Amino acid sequence: MSADYRRSLSSFVTSRRSFLTIAAGTLATVAAGRSMAVMAFGGAYEEGKPIEGDYTFTNGTYVAYGEDALYQYATGTDGYAYYNEYKDGAWGGWTSAGETAVGWDPAPVAYEGKPQAYYTGKDGYIYQVGWDSYGDPEWTDVSGGYTFEASPYATTQNGSVHLYGTSTDGNVYHKAYADGAWGEWYAVNDAAYPAKTDSKPYSVGWGEHENTFWVGADEKVYWNRYSYTDGAWTEPKEIPAEYGFNATPYAVGYAPEEKLYAFGADVDGKPTWNTFADGDGWSGWEPYEAEWAAKSQPNAYVAEDAIHVAYVSDDGHGYYTQYGAAGWEGEWADLGENYGYEAYQYTWDDTQYLTYTGGDGGIYYKEYAADGGGKVDPTPTEKPGY
């Protein structure tokens, strides 16, 4: 590992050692300096509402937390990036983020309280879009000469931006931005087992490791862990399965059990899940009982005592269930039709939401309501060593 790469991770590693990452979406609200009252186990999502605008969109839609506003990003059917600001209880309207032609999903984050997003351009390079002091969009090529044909993935933690991308050369790359500069790209996979180049990677912090997942060219799931203690990646490994996968799994840490939960779908769309515990390894992929087939990466979100899991099926329906202290909560809830791409869950102003791009090109959101309409204050779940 290069000295530049180690330097770019230094502030990230130091601050994360005492930091419990439950789920990227859950803790982003805390990092933005907002209080969060989460929902009780056993609720459901209400009817969807459109985020009004004059544009239509393609691919998934995602959000980033600013200091006093929420920012939602999407890719227009015209091939350009758009964003919308939610502040003081209202959306500001969809606004063009510039004239750089992009494709696939956006990967938005907030860095030092300011929104930015990462897109793979139509030319195959990864770009960062931010805003200058006048509010004008600034596009920066951060691809380092590599080319890509899938969405990047980005996270922020304690002073660092972490960027991941699956290159057309078959490698899954990571680099970090810290102390005012980018480090070098580092291949987290094994070159002998190339990645599926049209599949985006995913990463989540849990315990003493950053856990990065991707799908190989053989359609198997692989992962690598960055050790905050050792300051190095471990080694890429396959998460064994008797079948291939149609998209990179989505994973979250579940503090009550001190486990990492991963959710995916096989090549035929059957939803499946797996758990990892330090010292025990992976428990093995287990299929859900479902009469529908998943078409894309699922989404999972941890709030208080529950993992909220959402899939989108190949017939354009959304499906949702929960896992908590009592196990899995019954059958899958059908969230209705008009789901074009994967859903995304988040919390803002003490309310949990699910957002998605519809098959009709609109962007929608659903509000979560706990049974009885109540909200509960979060219970601390931090344990020594986590």
SVG drawing of the C-alpha trace seen along z (x, -y; Angstrom):
<svg xmlns="http://www.w3.org/2000/svg" viewBox="-53 -34 58 59">
<polyline fill="none" stroke="black" stroke-width="0.4" points="0.0,0.0 1.4,-3.4 2.3,-6.1 -0.2,-8.4 -2.9,-5.9 -2.1,-5.5 -2.0,-9.3 -5.4,-9.7 -6.9,-7.3 -5.1,-8.5 -7.7,-10.9 -10.5,-8.6 -9.0,-5.6 -8.2,-7.5 -11.6,-8.9 -13.4,-5.7 -11.8,-3.5 -14.2,-4.7 -17.1,-5.2 -20.0,-2.8 -21.4,-2.6 -24.8,-1.0 -25.8,-2.0 -24.6,-4.7 -28.0,-6.3 -28.8,-6.2 -25.6,-7.8 -25.4,-10.4 -28.2,-12.3 -26.2,-12.2 -23.1,-13.4 -25.1,-16.3 -25.7,-17.5 -29.4,-16.7 -31.3,-14.9 -33.1,-11.7 -36.1,-10.0 -36.5,-6.7 -39.5,-4.5 -40.8,-1.7 -40.7,1.8 -43.9,3.0 -44.9,0.0 -45.4,-0.5 -44.9,-2.9 -47.8,-5.1 -48.9,-6.0 -46.3,-7.5 -46.2,-11.2 -44.5,-12.8 -41.6,-15.3 -43.0,-17.7 -40.9,-19.0 -40.7,-19.5 -38.3,-16.7 -38.3,-12.9 -35.6,-10.6 -33.9,-7.3 -31.9,-5.1 -32.0,-5.2 -32.3,-8.4 -30.3,-9.1 -30.0,-11.8 -27.2,-13.6 -27.5,-15.4 -26.4,-19.0 -26.1,-21.1 -29.6,-22.5 -31.1,-20.9 -31.5,-17.6 -30.3,-17.2 -31.8,-14.6 -30.0,-13.7 -31.2,-12.0 -30.2,-11.4 -32.5,-12.9 -33.7,-11.0 -32.0,-13.8 -28.7,-12.5 -27.9,-15.3 -27.6,-15.5 -30.3,-17.2 -30.7,-17.9 -33.5,-19.1 -33.1,-20.9 -35.5,-20.1 -35.4,-22.9 -37.9,-24.4 -40.5,-21.7 -40.6,-22.2 -38.8,-21.0 -37.1,-23.8 -37.6,-22.2 -35.4,-20.2 -32.4,-22.1 -29.8,-21.3 -26.3,-20.5 -24.6,-21.4 -23.9,-20.3 -21.8,-17.3 -23.5,-14.2 -23.9,-11.4 -25.3,-8.0 -26.4,-5.5 -27.1,-6.3 -25.7,-9.4 -23.6,-8.9 -24.2,-12.0 -22.6,-12.8 -22.2,-15.9 -18.6,-16.9 -17.9,-19.6 -21.6,-20.4 -21.8,-21.0 -23.4,-18.7 -21.6,-17.0 -22.2,-14.0 -20.3,-11.6 -21.4,-10.4 -20.0,-8.2 -20.0,-10.3 -21.1,-9.1 -17.4,-9.2 -16.7,-6.5 -14.9,-8.9 -16.0,-9.5 -16.8,-13.1 -17.4,-15.0 -19.9,-17.8 -19.9,-20.5 -20.7,-24.2 -18.5,-27.2 -19.0,-30.3 -21.4,-31.7 -23.6,-28.6 -22.5,-27.5 -21.8,-23.8 -18.1,-22.7 -17.3,-19.4 -14.0,-17.7 -12.7,-14.5 -11.6,-12.2 -11.3,-9.0 -7.5,-9.2 -7.5,-7.9 -9.5,-4.8 -12.9,-4.2 -16.1,-2.9 -19.4,-1.6 -21.4,-1.6 -22.3,-3.9 -19.7,-4.8 -20.3,-4.6 -19.3,-7.2 -19.4,-7.7 -18.1,-10.4 -16.9,-9.8 -15.2,-12.3 -13.3,-14.4 -12.8,-12.0 -14.6,-11.1 -14.4,-7.5 -15.0,-6.7 -15.4,-3.3 -15.8,-2.3 -15.7,0.9 -13.4,0.2 -13.6,1.6 -10.2,3.3 -12.1,5.6 -10.8,4.1 -12.8,2.6 -11.0,-0.6 -11.1,-2.7 -9.5,-6.1 -10.0,-8.6 -10.0,-12.4 -8.5,-13.8 -6.3,-16.8 -7.2,-18.6 -6.1,-15.9 -7.1,-12.6 -5.0,-9.5 -4.3,-7.0 -6.7,-4.4 -6.2,-1.0 -7.6,2.3 -9.5,4.1 -10.2,7.2 -8.0,10.0 -7.0,9.6 -7.4,13.3 -11.1,12.9 -12.2,9.8 -15.3,7.9 -18.5,7.6 -17.7,4.3 -21.3,3.1 -22.1,3.6 -21.4,0.8 -19.6,1.7 -21.0,1.0 -19.3,0.4 -20.3,0.0 -18.4,-0.5 -19.0,1.9 -17.0,2.5 -13.3,2.2 -13.6,2.7 -14.8,1.1 -16.6,3.8 -16.7,3.5 -18.8,5.8 -18.9,6.4 -20.1,9.0 -17.5,10.9 -17.5,11.6 -18.5,15.1 -21.6,13.5 -20.4,14.6 -20.3,12.1 -16.9,11.0 -15.8,8.7 -12.8,7.1 -12.3,5.5 -10.2,2.5 -8.9,2.8 -8.9,-0.5 -6.5,1.1 -4.0,2.5 -4.4,-0.3 -4.6,2.1 -7.0,4.1 -7.3,7.8 -7.7,9.8 -10.6,10.3 -12.7,13.4 -15.8,15.0 -18.9,15.1 -19.8,18.7 -23.1,19.5 -24.4,22.2 -25.7,19.6 -24.8,16.3 -26.2,12.8 -27.8,10.2 -26.5,7.2 -24.1,6.2 -25.6,7.0 -26.5,4.2 -25.3,4.6 -25.9,2.9 -24.6,3.5 -27.2,4.6 -25.9,3.6 -28.2,5.7 -26.7,8.8 -23.2,7.4 -23.7,8.8 -23.4,7.5 -26.6,8.3 -26.2,8.6 -29.2,8.7 -29.1,9.7 -30.9,11.6 -29.7,14.5 -29.5,14.4 -33.2,15.5 -34.3,12.7 -34.9,14.8 -34.2,12.5 -31.7,13.9 -29.8,12.8 -26.7,13.6 -25.1,12.6 -21.5,12.1 -20.2,12.1 -16.5,11.7 -15.1,15.0 -18.0,16.9 -17.8,15.9 -20.7,15.8 -23.8,17.9 -24.7,18.7 -27.1,17.3 -30.7,18.1 -33.6,17.4 -36.8,15.6 -40.2,17.0 -41.4,14.7 -43.6,15.0 -41.8,12.1 -38.4,11.7 -36.0,8.9 -34.6,6.8 -31.9,4.8 -29.9,4.1 -32.1,4.1 -31.9,1.4 -31.6,1.9 -31.8,-0.7 -31.4,-0.4 -33.7,-2.4 -33.8,-1.7 -34.6,2.0 -35.3,3.0 -33.7,3.5 -36.0,2.2 -35.5,4.1 -36.9,3.0 -36.7,4.7 -38.0,3.7 -39.4,6.6 -39.2,7.2 -42.9,6.3 -42.3,2.8 -43.6,3.3 -41.9,2.4 -41.7,4.9 -40.8,4.3 -40.3,6.2 -38.6,5.8 -36.2,7.7 -36.1,7.1 -35.8,8.7 -38.7,11.1 -37.1,12.1 -38.6,11.5 -42.0,9.8 -44.4,12.0 -45.0,11.7 -43.7,9.1 -45.7,5.9 -46.5,4.9 -45.7,1.2 -47.6,0.9 -46.5,0.5 -44.5,-2.1 -41.1,-1.3 -38.6,-1.6 -35.3,-1.2 -34.0,-0.4 -35.5,-2.2 -33.6,-4.2 -34.5,-4.7 -33.4,-7.6 -34.4,-9.7 -34.9,-13.5 -36.5,-15.7 -37.4,-12.7 -39.3,-11.0 -38.2,-7.9 -38.7,-7.9 -38.4,-5.6 -37.7,-7.3 -37.6,-5.9 -37.7,-6.7 -40.9,-5.5 -41.4,-3.6 -43.1,-6.8 -39.9,-8.8 -41.2,-10.7 -39.5,-10.8 -41.6,-9.7 -41.3,-9.3 -43.2,-7.4 -43.4,-8.3 -43.0,-5.6 -45.6,-5.4 -45.1,-3.2 -48.1,-1.1 -50.2,-3.4 -48.7,-6.5 -46.0,-6.7 -42.3,-7.4 -39.8,-6.3 -36.5,-7.8 -33.4,-5.8 -31.9,-3.5 -28.1,-3.5 -26.7,-0.3 -23.0,-1.0 -20.9,1.8 -17.3,1.9 -15.1,2.5 -17.8,1.4"/>
</svg>
